[in-house]
């Protein structure tokens, strides 16, 4: 039986991307991302949006798309469509020596959608302000998908960093 490891999400960035450049010239952008699941509240009977927090990494590929450079042009609150695959990163902590792991999405493709924060125009500026130049390619812009006015804050749990060398599997 075959396997399939494919993730397709539309959501918003929960923070500005953090880009790291390697000694060999490669780059990775670490992205915080949120999508919403709808569920019915058992007590009130009302439908509610429940945020799901997703950590992502976008790498520049030597002979392919420069996804880290593309992601670096994004900002907190920007709505994007992401295709990727799930990866389980594992490492041993430097200070505590304990084994750690986390599941995240490695980005295979990204498309800019809508504007910046909800209610803003395509340039991400305030209403009435002069629009900034579009930061997307022709055909990559679609109308905002109607997200709530305020994104909840991402949990204040620091994300562990993957160790280099021994300990990675």
C-alpha positions in Angstrom: 0.0 0.0 0.0 1.3 3.4 -0.9 1.8 6.5 1.4 0.8 10.1 1.0 2.3 13.0 2.9 0.7 16.2 1.7 -0.5 19.3 3.5 -2.6 22.0 2.0 -3.6 25.0 4.2 -5.1 28.5 3.9 -4.4 30.6 7.0 -2.6 33.6 8.4 1.0 34.1 9.7 1.0 34.6 13.5 4.4 36.4 13.5 6.9 37.8 11.0 9.1 35.1 9.4 12.5 34.5 11.1 15.1 33.9 8.3 18.3 32.1 9.1 21.2 32.0 6.6 23.6 29.1 6.6 27.4 29.2 6.0 26.9 27.4 2.7 24.6 30.2 1.5 21.3 28.3 2.1 18.4 29.9 3.9 15.4 28.8 6.0 12.4 30.8 7.0 10.6 29.8 10.2 6.9 30.6 10.1 4.2 30.6 12.7 0.9 29.9 11.1 -2.8 29.6 12.2 -5.8 27.9 10.6 -9.2 27.6 12.1 -11.4 24.6 12.7 -15.1 25.0 13.2 -16.8 23.2 16.0 -20.1 23.3 17.8 -20.0 24.4 21.4 -21.7 21.7 23.4 -22.9 24.2 26.1 -24.2 27.1 23.9 -25.0 25.1 20.7 -23.2 27.9 18.7 -20.6 27.3 16.1 -17.1 28.7 16.9 -13.8 29.1 15.3 -10.9 27.2 17.1 -7.4 28.2 16.1 -4.8 25.5 15.2 -1.2 26.6 15.6 1.2 25.2 13.0 5.0 25.6 12.8 6.5 25.7 9.3 9.9 25.9 7.6 10.5 27.2 4.1 13.9 26.4 2.6 15.7 27.9 -0.5 16.3 25.0 -2.9 19.5 25.0 -4.9 17.8 24.3 -8.2 14.3 25.3 -7.4 12.1 27.9 -5.8 13.6 30.2 -3.3 10.9 29.6 -0.7 12.8 31.2 2.2 13.3 34.4 0.2 9.6 34.4 -0.8 8.4 33.8 2.8 10.7 36.6 4.0 8.5 39.1 2.1 5.5 38.1 4.3 4.4 39.7 7.5 2.3 38.8 10.6 -1.4 38.6 9.7 -0.8 37.9 6.0 -3.1 35.3 4.5 -1.4 32.6 2.4 -2.0 29.2 0.8 0.7 26.7 1.7 1.4 23.3 0.3 3.9 21.1 2.1 4.6 17.8 3.9 4.8 16.8 7.5 8.2 16.2 9.1 9.1 14.9 12.6 12.2 16.7 13.8 14.1 15.0 16.6 17.1 16.2 18.7 18.8 15.9 22.1 18.7 19.0 24.2 22.1 20.6 24.8 21.4 21.7 28.4 19.1 18.9 29.6 20.3 16.0 27.4 16.6 15.0 26.9 15.3 13.7 23.6 12.9 16.2 22.0 10.7 16.0 18.9 8.1 18.1 17.2 5.9 17.8 14.1 6.0 20.6 11.6 5.3 21.4 8.0 8.1 21.8 5.4 6.8 24.2 2.8 6.8 23.0 -0.8 4.9 25.9 -2.3 3.4 29.2 -1.1 0.9 31.6 -2.7 0.0 35.0 -1.4 -3.7 35.6 -0.8 -5.7 38.7 0.1 -4.1 41.6 1.9 -2.2 42.0 5.2 -4.3 41.9 8.3 -8.0 41.4 8.0 -9.7 44.5 6.6 -6.6 45.9 4.9 -6.1 46.3 1.2 -3.7 44.3 -1.0 -0.7 46.3 0.0 -1.3 45.6 3.7 -1.6 49.4 4.6 -4.4 51.1 6.5 -7.6 52.2 4.7 -7.1 55.5 2.9 -3.3 55.2 3.0 -1.4 55.0 -0.3 -1.1 51.3 -1.2 2.4 49.8 -1.1 3.5 48.0 -4.3 2.0 44.5 -4.6 4.2 41.8 -3.1 2.7 39.0 -5.2 2.9 37.8 -8.8 0.1 38.3 -11.2 -2.6 35.7 -10.7 -1.7 35.1 -7.1 -4.1 37.6 -5.6 -7.6 36.7 -4.5 -10.1 38.3 -2.2 -9.8 37.9 1.5 -11.6 34.8 2.8 -13.3 36.6 5.6 -11.3 35.8 8.7 -12.2 37.3 12.1 -11.0 40.8 12.8 -8.5 39.8 15.4 -6.2 36.7 15.4 -5.7 35.3 18.9 -2.1 35.4 20.1 0.1 32.4 19.5 0.8 30.3 22.7 3.7 31.7 24.6 5.6 28.4 24.5 9.1 28.8 23.0 9.8 26.6 20.0 12.7 24.3 20.4 15.5 24.5 17.9 16.8 21.5 16.1 20.4 20.5 17.0 23.0 20.0 14.3 25.2 16.9 14.2 24.7 13.9 16.5 21.3 13.4 17.9 19.4 14.0 14.7 17.8 11.0 13.2 
